[in-house]
Amino acid sequence: MPYNLPIPQNLLAAGWRAKVFDAEGPEVPHVTIRYKTERGWRVSLRSREFLPPGGTWTEIPEEIKAAIEAHLEEMRAYWDARNPHNPVEGEDDVQDR
């Protein structure tokens, strides 16, 4: 069961979600942000930068960015518990493996 980032109800109702999924394997540790089924972004739990294919914070509601900052350590701990072979404190985000 993924870690669901707590975000305001009005954004949930509008179709926004943010999750850290289980068993992501060798991927760079990240949180996945989705807007309905139309668009998705991945943000590194190491650097808080967008992973390929990219994106910018101007595309994401400020409340979601604030929630990511507020819950960053919880998301990192969740990732590490489910992906001990690929911890957040591992390699730099040089490439998406």
Backbone torsions as a table, in degrees:
resi	resn	phi	psi	omega
1	MET	NA	125.3	-176.0
2	PRO	-71.4	161.5	172.5
3	TYR	-81.0	117.9	177.6
4	ASN	-94.3	116.9	178.3
5	LEU	-64.9	127.1	177.3
6	PRO	-70.4	116.8	177.9
7	ILE	-127.2	159.0	-176.7
8	PRO	-57.3	144.6	-177.2
9	GLN	-56.3	-37.8	-179.4
10	ASN	-63.4	-33.2	177.4
11	LEU	-74.8	-38.2	174.7
12	LEU	-59.3	-45.7	179.9
13	ALA	-63.2	-30.1	179.5
14	ALA	-80.3	-9.0	176.7
15	GLY	108.7	8.1	179.4
16	TRP	-86.4	141.5	175.2
17	ARG	-144.7	153.6	173.1
18	ALA	-145.6	127.8	-174.0
19	LYS	-143.5	152.0	166.4
20	VAL	-109.2	117.0	-176.3
21	PHE	-86.3	156.1	177.6
22	ASP	-78.5	154.7	169.4
23	ALA	49.1	56.0	179.7
24	GLU	-83.9	-0.9	175.2
25	GLY	67.0	-136.6	-173.5
26	PRO	-83.4	8.5	-180.0
27	GLU	-67.1	155.5	174.0
28	VAL	-60.1	133.2	178.6
29	PRO	-54.9	129.4	-174.6
30	HIS	-155.4	162.0	169.3
31	VAL	-107.4	137.3	178.9
32	THR	-100.0	127.0	177.2
33	ILE	-109.2	131.8	179.7
34	ARG	-126.9	143.2	169.5
35	TYR	-118.3	108.0	-174.5
36	LYS	48.8	-137.6	174.0
37	THR	-107.8	8.9	-174.3
38	GLU	-80.1	-36.2	-170.2
39	ARG	-150.8	147.3	176.9
40	GLY	-141.8	149.0	178.5
41	TRP	-134.4	153.4	172.8
42	ARG	-125.2	130.0	-178.3
43	VAL	-118.2	127.9	-179.1
44	SER	-61.6	134.7	173.1
45	LEU	-80.3	-8.3	176.5
46	ARG	-88.5	-55.4	-171.5
47	SER	-106.9	-11.4	-175.7
48	ARG	62.6	24.4	175.2
49	GLU	-101.2	157.6	179.1
50	PHE	-73.3	136.8	177.0
51	LEU	-91.8	160.6	177.8
52	PRO	-53.3	136.9	16.0
53	PRO	-87.4	9.6	174.4
54	GLY	105.9	-167.3	-177.2
55	GLY	147.0	174.0	176.6
56	THR	-139.7	158.2	179.3
57	TRP	-67.1	-19.2	177.8
58	THR	-68.5	-17.7	178.3
59	GLU	-85.0	-12.0	-173.1
60	ILE	-111.0	134.9	176.9
61	PRO	-57.1	142.1	-178.8
62	GLU	-56.5	-34.6	-179.6
63	GLU	-64.1	-33.0	178.0
64	ILE	-73.1	-43.0	176.0
65	LYS	-58.5	-44.3	179.3
66	ALA	-62.9	-39.5	179.1
67	ALA	-66.0	-38.7	177.5
68	ILE	-61.9	-46.1	178.5
69	GLU	-62.2	-43.3	-176.8
70	ALA	-68.1	-29.8	-175.1
71	HIS	-113.8	16.7	-176.0
72	LEU	-57.8	-46.7	-178.4
73	GLU	-65.5	-36.8	176.3
74	GLU	-63.7	-43.2	179.8
75	MET	-66.5	-39.8	178.0
76	ARG	-63.2	-43.5	179.0
77	ALA	-64.0	-40.8	178.2
78	TYR	-61.2	-48.3	178.9
79	TRP	-57.0	-50.5	-176.2
80	ASP	-61.1	-37.9	-179.7
81	ALA	-66.4	-32.2	-176.6
82	ARG	-99.4	-13.5	-179.6
83	ASN	-133.8	59.1	-175.5
84	PRO	-62.6	-20.9	177.8
85	HIS	-76.0	-12.0	-176.1
86	ASN	-143.1	67.3	-175.6
87	PRO	-70.4	157.2	178.5
88	VAL	-58.2	-38.8	-178.9
89	GLU	-78.7	16.2	179.8
90	GLY	-79.3	-143.7	-176.4
91	GLU	-61.9	160.0	174.3
92	ASP	-65.0	164.1	177.8
93	ASP	-83.0	58.1	-177.6
94	VAL	-70.8	-39.1	179.9
95	GLN	-148.6	160.3	174.5
96	ASP	-89.7	108.1	-172.9
97	ARG	-79.0	NA	NA
